[in-house]
Structure formats: structure tokens, C-alpha cells
Amino acid sequence: MNFDLKKLLTPPFDEGELFKNLKMLLKELQIKKNNCRIKRIAILGGSTTSHLKDLLNIFLLNNNITPDIYEGQFQLYYEEMMYDVGKLKDFDPDIIWIHTTWRNIKNFPDMKSTADEINSLVENEFHFYKSMWDHAKKNFSCTIIQNNFDYPNYRTLANKDSIDVRGKINFLSEINRKFNIYDQKHDWFNVLDINYLSFLNGSDKWQNERDWYKYRNSPSLRSSIDVAYGVSKVILAIEGLSYKCLVVDLDNTIWGGVIGDDGVENIKFSRDHPIGDAYLDFQNYILELKNRGVILAVVSKNEDKIARSGFAHPNSILKVEDFSAFVANWNTKSSNITEIIKQININQSSAIFVDDNQMERDEVSQNSNIFVCNIGDNVENFRKIIDRNNFFELVQITPEDIKRPSSIRASIESNKTIENYSNYNEYLKSLEMKAEIREVDSSSKDRFIQLINKTNQFNLTLEKINFNNFSNRDNDTLAMTASLTDKFSDHGIVSAIYGKIKSNNEVDINVWVMSCRVFKRTLEYAMFHKFFLICKKLKVKKINGFYKKSDRNIIVENLYKELKFKELKKTENYSEWTLDIDKNLDFLKNKIMINYE
């Protein structure tokens, strides 16, 4: 292998090297990835998509997803969706990506168009696409990814093209606004913002007339790399595989200078100094990530007290309290990161590490599985490099996302008090935990779906909830959530269970998940007890459980055994269990350390 896999598949991309090695990359990744989850993805394009298919393939394979990709016929995206032209229905996609650009607009305004006529054109164009999305919702059990519109690389109305209602840019902006509103109202629908990608690429790079007229590539071949990469990140977010945690160094990463040598008063933190200004902007960017739910952690080679003192600088935007975990000592950073990941209770593949020191980056790369972002040593580039890598893509933001960093911090702080108690149960009682276990309603539905689709550790069946078909109102559905509070924090909704009542009065537990931040709190026992009582009230005879093994969910391998289920079937990676509804669950009383209703 004559290429650096990580470098080729990490922004900024070397398009020449990437396309030159595309087939070899694909072959190499297919050999390495044996246990990836498989996703059926349909690409319906208004332009040539063969290169997008190959690029999406390698980006997903590199992130533990094996894509089975259906490539639609050239510019027949509407016909394939609406009239079953081709084999889309037989393919039965998990995800449909509609790749269209400004070149696929049916009718632009002309100079004779009135305002009312232009409004009608906007509505007609929007409804052309909306009809496809609604049809997909009705006929396919899948998620939709739809490009918004980029802008043409010419303006017949010059500066007024974005202002005058007859301008193409104004027209496209109005359609994009309608796409955004539709996205906000439908969980199963996701806009891919190629309009922003075109801005990042620049018009001359984004648009290549030769690529269009000769090969029907829109955007250009080189810019298609960013489009495929962006789609891969949306798919990872849908699958709950986006990064959750940012681990940062301090000296010359968060502030300018070495705190132990320079002292608090001399580190670079000032809007009057170009370097100090850049560090403040980088801190502000990190704080914004934290405020939308990204977990922050510090790993620093330093004395703990000295490391923390930097955040006492009057100009520091970040404070110690913004970090869920903080480790400063003279151990190797790889070992400290392992400790941090353990404290936060996430997988190493869920975190990234940034450090201005190449030697420290290399040490962590060689001795851990965490992704090390090569931010270099110039603070002016730190924010751009992290942002362009799009580590923290998301499909929605819930109140629980915003609570996550403080909830994790509270859990870590509470764990430090364990040594004050004679046993673990006494410690749990001291937390004064309370749970609300409720059937899913309109206020909890979004979080219920999100939690199921992004949880990978406490997840018994690895199943995902389809946004289109889920309803908590069906007579044969039993869907519940559990929220948890303790004396340190309100953790929000952290567990979900989803069962289907069959005609023989048995219930299958199709989905059962719980957030890592409340592991080992006995919430799973309280959750099941409430589920059991509701099943009993509904005169259910048996509850059936299933376990599908992955590389992340070993923690729940014996859960049904603990709950006194009878094992019916067992293979290396799968088991089936059943529990009679007349089973006595009194044994749970001594396990549950939570007050719940």
C-alpha cells in the first residue's frame, strides 16, 4: 500500500491522490472491514453519480459502515421515486439521497414575471420535490437526504440577483428556505447543505464547465469529494456514530504560552494581541460546541493546580466547569485519555484529541484508538481544521443533548464520593435518584427516537426506529421512556423501550436502550419492572427478549438472564429469551435503588 489511508480520507483532501488511488482504497477498506453494519443507500441523481457512489463507499467503509449502494438512472430521480422506474422498490433502501443542484431547476423567473408568478414558480418547484419526499414516506421505510441548492456561477442581474425577486439567486434562496422549514418539521428528512459547501469551495472550484458539458458532473469532480464526505457524515449522525467528545491539551492549544513557565499573567489571552485574539476565538468555538452538547475534556502534562489556574485568567472564555473531565499529571497522554474515556463511559471511537505538539499526537496515535486530529501548531488554523472535519455532525438537538456535558460532569463528581460509603448500594441510595417512567407522548417522541438511533452500548437488538412508521398510538405498541434525576443533576430522558404486542398476547421487546451516562444506576431494573406491570395490566402472557451481539454492547449480554428470563435459543452472536407474565419479580426490590413512578 503506497498511500496514507488516514491522510487521504481526512480534509483537506488531495483530490489528485484520492482519485488516483480510489480503486485501491476501496479494495483495501473492503478487506479490513469485516464486521461493519450494512446500510442500503440509494443515490438518485440529477447529474452523474458514479464517482459519488465510489467516494461515499470509501468514506463509510472507513467509519465501520458497509454500504450497499443503488445508483439510480441519470436524471430520472423523479421517475424512479414516483413511478417505480428502475429497481428502487426491490432494493428497499434504508436511506435515499436525492442529489440535485441548481442545474435541475425546472423553471426560473424571467424579466416579465410578476411577483405572484414568481411565488407560484417557487411553490411549484418546492412541491415537485415535496411530492417525492411524501411519496417516499408513504412507500419506503427509509430516511431521506436531500441537497438544497447551490448558486449558478453567473448573475444576469449582477448585484441585484440576490435581491430582486426575478434573480436566480433570490429564487433559489426562497426554495432553500422552504426546504429548511420542511426539515425542521420532519425527523426522517435531512437537508444536505451544498449551498454552504459551494461557499467553502469557492465558485470557480465548485463549478467546472468542462466537467458539466463533457461528463455531466455537478458540482465539479473535485468538489464532489466534499459532497460525498458531507453525506457520509450525515449518515453517521443518523446511525449515532458521530463523535461525542473533544479532548484538548492546554499549553499552546487552549492558550498561548506554557502556564507553568509563563504564569497566568503572561499567557496570551487578549483581543489586543493577534495570537491572543485567535486563542480567544478558538475558545469561543469550543464553548459553542459544549453548549450544543459536545463533551469537553482536558488532558495536560502539568501539575493539576497549575493547569487549572489558566482558566482563572480574566480573559479566559472557557472555565474549568465547562469540562466534564479534567486530568493533569505527568503520565503519558494516551494513558490519561484512557482514564478520561473510562470516566465519561464512552467508547474511544467516540472521542477526538487535539494537541499542538506533534510528538504528543504521535504518542496518542500509537497507543490508543482515539482519533487524533492533526491541527498543526498554528492557532489561526485550529478552528477551521476541526470544523472542516465535521466531527460533530447531528440530525437534531434535544434538551438532553444540551444537558449532556453537565450531566456527565455531575456523574463523574458523584463517582468520586463512592469511597465514602461501605458498599455500592449505600452509595446509590445517597444519590437520591428519582425516575419518571412514562409511555411515549408528543413531548418525548423526538428524544425517544433519537436515543434509540444513536445508542450503541446499552442496546440489546441494535434496531433503529423508522421515523416514518413509528406511532405510539397503535394498539399493539408499547413504547416507554425513563428520565432520571439525582442530587447532582437532571439527566433528562436516558432510556427507552419499545415492544410490539402480538396476536397470541405475547410482547416482543424490539428495542431497549439506555444512555451511557447512567450505567450501573439500576435504572434498567426499574424500567423493566414498570414495563412488566403494564404488560400484566394488558393481560399479556409472555414477554420475549432478543440480544444481538456487537463490538460495543457486551455490557448487556446477560441482562435477560439477570431478569430471570428463560433462554430459548443461543448462537455466538444472538440469543432469544422469554418470561412468563406470572413470574414473581420480588427479587428486583433489592436491586432497584431508585424511587420511580
N, C-alpha and C positions, 0 to 999 in steps of 0.2 A: 504494500500500500504506500503510494508516493504522495499522500496528501494528509494534512492535519484535519481530521474529521470535525473537531470542535471549532476550529478557526473557520472552516468553510461554511459551517451551518450557524454561525453567530454574526449578527450585524456588527459593523458594516460589511456587506457582502462583496466579495471579489467575483463579479459576475462571470468574468472570463474563466477563472479557475473552476467555479461552480458548474458552469455548463460543460466545460471540458471533461470534468470528472463525474458528470451526473449519473451515467450508467454504472460506473464502478462504485459510486456512493450507494446507489440503490441496491446493488448486489451485496456489498459489504454489510449494510444495515439489515437486509433480509436474513443474512446468515447469523448475525449477532442476536437478533430479537426473536426469541423462540416462544416466550410466554406473554406476549402483548395482548391486550384486549383488542378485539376485532370490531371495527365500525364500518358499516356500509354507507358510503358517501356518494351522492350523485352530483355531478357538476353539469349544470345546464347553462350553456354559454351563448352570448350574443356575439362572440368573436372566437378565434381559435383557442382551444383549451388544452391541447395535448401536452404542452410544456408545463402548464399549471398543474395538470394531473401528476406529472413526474415530480415536480417541486413539492407539491403537497404530500406526496408519498414519502419523500425523504425526511421532511420536517416532522411528520407524525411518527414515522418509524423511529426517529431519533428521540422521541418522547414516549416510547412504550405503547404506541397505538399502531396496530396493523390495519391500514385502510384497505378496504375492498371498494375500489372506485369505479363507478359507472360514468362514462363520458357521453353526454348527450350529443345529438347531431348538431352540426354547425347552424346557429341562428334559429333553431327550432325549439327553443326553450318553452315558448308558449304552447305550441302544438303538443310537445311531449307531456307537459303538465296537464293540459286541459282535455286532450283528445286521445291520450294513450298511444301517440305515435312513438314507435320505438319499443323498448322493453323496460321502461321505468317501473311500471306496476309490478312486473315479475321480479325486478331487482329488490323491491321492498326496502327503500333506503331508511337509514336511521337519521341521516342529515341530507338536506338538499341545499346546495349552494347555487344561487342564481347569479351568474357572473355577467353583468351588463354594464355598459358605460354610456357616456353621452352620445356616442355614435348610434345607439339603439333607440333613441327618442323618435317617436313616430312623427310628431308634428310640432315644429317650433312656431312661435308667433312670427308674423311678418309686419311690415310697417303700416299696413292698413288695418291691422287687428285692433278692435276696441278692447277696453278693459274687461268688459263682460265676456267677450270672445276668448280672451286670454285666460280668464278664470275657468272657462269651460274646457280649454285645452289642458290646463293644469289638472282639473278634475278627471278628464278622460284618460290622461296619461297615468295618473295615480290609480284609477280604478282598473286600468289594464293590468297593472301589477297586483293590486289587491285581489283581483279575481283569481289570480294564480295562487296567492297565499291562502285564501279562503278555501279554494279547491283542495289544496294540499292538506289543510287542517281536516277537511271532511274525509279525504280519501287515503291519506297516508299517516301512519303513526311515526311522525318524524319532526325534527326541528328544522326551521328554515333559516338560512343565512342569505341575506340579500344585499348586494352592493348598493350604496347610494350613488349619486352621480358626480363624476369629476367634471371639470370645465373644459370647453374647447380651448385650443391654443391660438385662437384669433378672436377679435372683438370688432364686429362691424359697427357697433355703436361706440367704439372707443371707451373712454372713461365711463360713459353713461350705460354701458352694457349691464352692469350690476345694479343700476339704479332705475333706469327706465323699464316699465312693465313689459316692453317689447323686446328687451335684451335677452339673449340666450342665458347669460349667467344669472340674471334675475329669475328667469323662468325655472332653471334647474334648482336654484336655491329654494324656491317655493315647493317644488316636488320633494326635495330633500327634507324640508320641514315636515311635510305630511308623512314621509317615511319614518321620521323620528317619533312623531306622535303615535303612529301605529306600533312601533317598537315598545314604547312606554306602556302600552295597554295590553300587550300580548307577550306572555312569558316564553312562548315557544318560538318567537320570532326575533331575529338579531340582525341589525343593520351592520354591515362591514363598511367602515368609513374610508372609502377610497378617495373621497374628496380631500381628507386630511393627508393621506398617503401621497397624493399628487402634489400637495403643497410641500411636503418634506422632500420629495424627489426633485421638484422644480419642473416647470412646464416643458422645457426643452429635453430633459431626460425622460419625463413621463410620456410625452407624445413623440413618436418617431414615425414620420410619414411613410418611410420605406417599409417599416415593419407592418404598417397597416395596409398599404396598397399591394405589397407583394405577398405578405403572409397572413393578413387579416388578424394581426396581433393588436389588441387594445386592452391595456396600455402597451408600451414598448416591451420587448423581450426582457431587457434588463430590469425594468420596473416591475415586471411580473413576479420577480423574486420576492419583493416586499409584499405584494398582494397575497401570494401563497403563504408566506410566513405569517401574515396577519390572520388569514383564515385558520391556519393551524393553531394559533394562539386562542382564537375564539372557540374552536373545538375543544382544546384542552380545558378552557374555562367551563364549558358545558359539561365536560366529564369530571370536573372537580380536581383537575391536575395543574392548575396554576400554582405559582409559588405563593407561600403564605407568610414568609418570614424574611426579613432583611437583617443580616448580621454585619455589623460595622466595626472597623478599627477606629481609633480616636486620633492619635497624633498624625498630623498632615493628611487626615482623611475627613474628620469632622471639624477640625480647626487647624489653622496654620501654626506650625511650630511643635515643639516637644514640651509637653506640660511639665515634666519632671525637671527639665533643664531651664526652660524659659520662665516658668512660673505663670500663674493665672494672668497677671497683669500684662504679660508680654506676648501672649498668643495672639494670632491675627484674627481679630473679630471687629471689624469696623467698616461702616459704609464709606468712610473717607479714604480707605485703602483698597486698591483694586483686588488684591488677593483676599483680604478680609471680607470684602463685599461678595466675592464669589463663594466663600465658605458659608456666609450667612444665607445666600440663595440656595446653596445645597442643603443646608439645614432645614430651610423652609420647605423644600421639596420633600425631604424625608418626613417632616411633621405632617404634611398633607397626606402622604401615604399612610401614616399611622392613623390619622383622623378618618380615613375611609376603610380601616380595618386591617392594614398590614401590621404584623407583629414586628416590633423592633427589638434588637438585642445588641449588646456591646461585648466584644472580646478584645482585651487590650493587655499587652505586656507592660505591666506597671504595678505599683502599689495601689490597692483599691482606693484608699482615701485620696491619693493624689489624682488618680484617674477621674474620680467623681468631681473633684474640685473645679475642673474645666467648665462644667455646666453652671457653676456659680458666677461665671463672668457675666456682668450686667448686660452685655450684648447678645449672649447666647440665646438663640431661639428655642433650641431643644433643652429640656430639663431631664434630670435623672428619672423622674416619674414617667417620662414618655417611653421608657424602655421596659419591656416586660421581663427581660433577664439581663443581668449585668455581671460579667466575670472579668476581673482584672487581677492577674498574678504573673508569675514568671514561667509558667508551664508553656508547652507548645500550644499554638493557637488551634491546631487540629484537635488536641485532647480537650481544650476548653470548649470548642464548638460542640464536640460530642456531649459534653456535660450540659451545655445550653439546650441542645435538641432534646435531651432527656428531661430537663426541667419543663420545657414547653410542651413536651409529649407529642411531637410531630415526627414524621419521617425525615431523614436527611435530604431526601429528594424534594422536600417542600420548602427548602431554605436556600438563599444565595448569600455569598460572603463577598464583601468589598474591602479592599485594603490598598493603599497607595504603594506599599512595599512589595516589589516583585518576589523577593526571597520568601516573604511570608505567604504570598499567594501560592508559590510553588510548594511550600511545605504543606499547606492545607490541601492542595490538589492531590499530592502524593499519598496523603494519609487519611483522607476522608472521602465520602461520596457526595459531599455538598458541592453545589455548583459555584465555582469561583469566577466572578466577573472581573475581567481584565480592564479595570478602569484607568490604568496608567498612573502617572504621578502628577498630572496637571489638573487641578481642581476645576478649571474652566470647562473641562470635558466630562466631569463625573456625572452630572445630572443627565446630560444628553445620552451618554453611553447606557446608563441604566434604563432610561426611558425608551430608547430605541429598541432595546432588547425585549421590551414589553413583557417583563416577567410576571406582572401582577394583573393580567387581563381578567375581566369579570363580565358576567352577563346581567347581574343586578346587584343592588346594595340593599340589605335589610338592616333593621335596627340591631340585630345580633352581630352583623359584620362590624358595625361601629363600636359595639361593646367589647369585641374580641380582645384587643390589646390589654385593656384594663382588667378584663376578666382573667386572662392568662397571668397577668402580674399578680392579681389577688390570690390566685391559686398557688402560685409559687411562694408568695409570702406566707400563706396559710400552712403550706407544707413544712416550712421552717420550724413550726411550733410542734411538730409531731413528737419530738424528743421530750417534750414537757408532759407527755401522757404515758401511762403504764402500758397501754395497748392501743392498737389501731382503732378499735371500736370506740374507745373513750375519746380519741382524737376526733372521730367523725361526729360524735354527739356534740362535741364542743363547737362545731361549725354552725350549729343551729340551722340546719338545712331545711328548706321548705320547697315542695314541688307542687305545681299545678298541672294535673294530667287531664287533658280535655280532648274531646273529639274535634277534628279539624273544622274550622269555620272560615268565613271570608277574611277575617283578620289574621289568621295563621297560615292560610294556604300557601302564600308565596314562600315563607320560611320553611314550611313542610316540604315543598318541592325542592327548594334549594339545598336543604340539609341532606336529603336523600341523594341528590345528584352530585354532591361534592364530597361526601364522606366515604373514606376508603378503609379505615382501620376497624372501627366497630361497625361492620356492615356484613350481615350474615349471608346475603344472597347475591350481592353485587349488582342487583337490579336497579334500573333507573325508572323514575316515574315519567310517563309521557305527558307533556303539558296539555296536549290536545284532548286526551281521553279521560284524564283524571277528574273524578267528581266525588265529593264527599257526601253527596245526597243520594247516591244509589242505595237501594235496599240491601244489596249484597256486599256493600263495602263497609269496613270498619277501619277508619283512619284516625290516629290519635297523635298528639304531641305532648311533650313534657317540658316545662320550663323549671328552672332551678334558681333559687337564691340562697345565699348563706350570709353570715355576719360580715363577710368581706366584700361581697359583690352580688349584683344581679346578673346572672349569666344568660338570661333570656331563654328562648326555646332551644333546647340542646339535644332532644331525642324525638324520634318519630317511628311509628309502627303502622304498617298497612296490611290489612288482611281482607281476604275475599271469602264470603260465606257461600258454600256450595249447596247444591240441591239436596245432598244427603245430610244436611245440618252439621257439616264439618267446616272448620275455618282453616284456610291456608295462610300462614304468615309469609307473605310475599316479600316484604321489606321490613327490616328492623335496623335502625342506625342510631348512633349516639356520638356527639362531639367529643373529641379527644380531651377537651379542657375539663371534663367532669368524669373521667375514668376513675374507677375504684371508689366511687362515692355511694354505691348500692342503688343508684337510680334505676338501673336495669331491672332490679328485683321489684321495685315499686311500680315501675311501668308495666311489667308483665302481670303483676297482681291485679292492677286496675283493669288491664285488658282481659284477664281471666274472668273477673267478676262481671264485666259487661257481656262476655260470651255466655256466661251462665244465665244471665238475665234474658238473653236472646234465645235460650234453650238450645244452644249449640251442644253437640255430643262430644266432639273431639277437636283438639287444636293440633294442627300439623305444622312442623317447622322444618326448614331446609338450611343447609350450610354449604356454600361453595367456596372452596379454598382459593386464596390469592397470596401473593407475596407480602401483603400488608395486613390481612385480617386474622392472623393466627390467634390473636388475643381472644376471639370469640369462638374458637374451635369447640370448646367444651361447654358452652353456655347452656345448651338444651339439656345436657347431662346434669348440670348443676340444678336445673329446674325440674328434675325428676321425669323428664320425657323418656319414652322408650325408643331405643334406636331400631329403625326398620330396615335401613339399608346403609351400607358404608363402602366407599371406594377410596382411593388415595386422595382425591380432591373434592369429594362430595359425600354428604350424608343426609338421611331423611329421618325425622323423628315424629312421635305422636304422643299426645297426653289426653287421657280421658277427663272429661269435664267434672266427673265426680271425685277426682283426685283431691286429697287433702293437702292444702298448701300452708298448713300451720308452720311448717319449717321455715317459711320466709319471714315470719315475725321476728326471728332472732337475727336475720340478715339485714333487714331494712333499717337504716339509720337516718331516715328522712321522714319528716311529717308531710303528708301529702293528702290531696283531696281530688 
